[in-house]
Amino acid sequence: MFTGIVTDVGRVRSVERRGDTRFVIETAYAPDGIALGASIACSGCCLTVVEKGASGGRNWFAVDASAETLACTSLGAWAEGTPINLERALKAGDELGGHIVSGHVDGVGTIVDMRPDGDSVRFTFEAPDELGRFIASKGSVTIDGTSLTVNEVEDVREGTNEARTRFGVNIIPHTQAVTTWGQAKVGNTVNLEIDMLARYVARLARKD
């Protein structure tokens, strides 16, 4: 489990495509403090550490991603040099600064607008329509591993295209500085995880 509070911005050192895809990720985390088999949220996707070490003056760890993971997340677009939001797994007694996050990506969204809003930047995202009912104004959502608060939600249908949900969040200067959000651009794809509470409330409210 995670909280959506990013603790390091890593970088893809190498990508090896074989049966599964192996990503080697540079990080500030000390390898001695990472156990093999540990879970690390990588831009919101919970992945298992299969190797670790230090070389070239940089710490690193390696993870394997299956074809299913690549198809259901933005990981298929990762390449050497891609910046990644990282968070270690939550420990009992840790401060819960964001909200409960599983690291299981529900869908891929797109940044459709960015504009200044005071000192912050207001982002507008487009999400698959099937996730729309789980996204609520003033609720929580995890985007690329970052716990964020939703400002507003709008269901849209343009022409004959399938319905989509658009929602906005404000990202403050501190968050931009300590995550990948300071490098974000319109058109980027992002990993989305809906609020766990919303998921179970919707399940309980569904009538058979």
N, C-alpha and C positions, 0 to 999 in steps of 0.2 A: 504494500500500500504506500501511497505517496500523498503529498499535500498540494502540489502545484506551485511550490516555491522553488524556483531554480537556484541551484547553488554553484553552478559552474557552466561556462560556455565552452564546450569542447569543439574539436575540429576533426573531420574525417581525414585520417592519414592515408588510408588505402582501402580499396574495394577489390575483393576477390570473388568472382562469380564462378560457382561450380554447382554441386548439387543444391546446396543452400548458398546464400551470399554472406561472405564474412566481411564485416566492417571493422577496421582498426581505428580507434578513436583516441586522439590525444586529449589529455585532461590534466587539471591541476590536482586531482585526487591522487594521493600517494598509493602506489601499488600494494604496499604492505598492509594498507587498511582496507583493501578490497579482497574479499574471499572469492575463489573460483565457485561459480554457481550463484553468486549474488545477483540480485535484480537491480538494474539501474534504468530509470526512465530517460529515454533518449528522444527528445522533442515529443514527449508524451507517450511514447511506445515503450512498454516494459520489456526489456531484453536481458538475457542471461549472460553473465561474464564467463567466457570460455578460455581466455588467456589474459595475461597482464604482464607488464614489465616497464622498463625505462630504457630509452636509447636516444642518442642524439640530443641529450639534455632535456628530453620531454618524457613525461609519464604517459602510459597508454593502456588501454584494455581492448579486447576484441569480443565481438558478439556475432552470432549467426542469425540470419533472418531467412525464414522460409519463403517460398513463392507466394503463399497465402498472405503473409505479412506484407510483402512488397506490393501485392495487388490491392490490399485494403488500407494502406497508409501512404504517406508521401515518401517512404524510404526508397522506393524504386528510383527516385530522382536524385538520391544522394550521390555525390561524386567526391573525388579528392578535393579537400579544401572546404567542403560544406560545413558551416557552423551549426552546432547542435546544442539545444538546451538540455542540461543534465541535472538529475536529482537522484540522490541515494534513497534507498528504501527507508520508510519511517520506522523508528524504533519506539518501543514502549517508553512513555515518559517524555518524548520529544514534543516541542511546541507545535501545535497545529495552526500554522499561520494562514493557510489557504482554506481548502476544503478537502474532504476525503476523495482521493483520486486512485483509480485502480491501475492505470497504465494500459488499459485495453481500449484501443482506438475504435470509435463507433463509426467514423466516416471521415472523408476528406472534404474540406471546404476551400474557398478561394478568397483572397483579399480583393475586394472590388472597389474600394475607395480608401484614401488616407488624406486627412486634412488637419491643419493646426486647430487646436481648441484650447485657448489659453497657453499654458506651458506644456500641455499634453498633446498627444496626437489621437484624433478620433479615427478609429478603424471601422470600416464596414466589411463584414464577411458574408459570403453566400454559402449556405449549407444545404445538403440534400434535404428534400421535403420531408422524408421519413423521420428526420431528426427534429423538424420544426416544432412539433408538439411538446418536446422535452426542453425547449429553450424559452425562458420566461424573463421578462423585464425585471431587473434587480436580482435575478437568480445568478447562479454560478455556472461557468463553463470552463473547461480546460482546452486551451488552444496551444498546440506545440509545447505541451507540458507546463504551461503557465496558467495558474488559477486567476480567472478574470471575472469581473462583474458585468452583466449584460445591461446596457442602457435601454435599448428599445428593440422590438422585434416586428418584422413585417413579412407577411406572406405575399409573394409576387408571382404573377404569371404573365409572361411577355409573349404575345402572339400565340403560336401553337406549341411553344416549348413547354416542357414539363414544369410543374410548380416548383418554386424554390423558396427558401426562407432566408431573409437577410436580417442581420442583427448587428448592432454597434457596440463597441467598447471603447473606453478611454484608456490609453497607456501613458502613465506618468513618466517624466524624465528618468527617474531612478530605474524603473523597470526597463526602459529602453537601453540604459547604460550597462545593466548587468545581465541582459539576456540577448537573444538574437533579434529582438524587435527593433533595435536601432538600425538594423540592416534590411528590414523588410521593405518589399516593393509591391505595388499593385500587380496582381496577376499571380503572385506566389500562392502555392497550395499549402495547406496547413492541416495538421492532424487535430481532429475534434473528439473530445470525450464529454458526453453529457453528464450532468450532475447525477450521482448515484441515487439520491433521494427521489429525483424526478422520475428516474427509470422505474423504481418500485411503486411509486404512487400511481403512475400510468398503468402498470400491470394490475394493481389491485382494483383500479377503477374501471378496467375493461369489462364489458358485459359479453358473456358468451352467447 
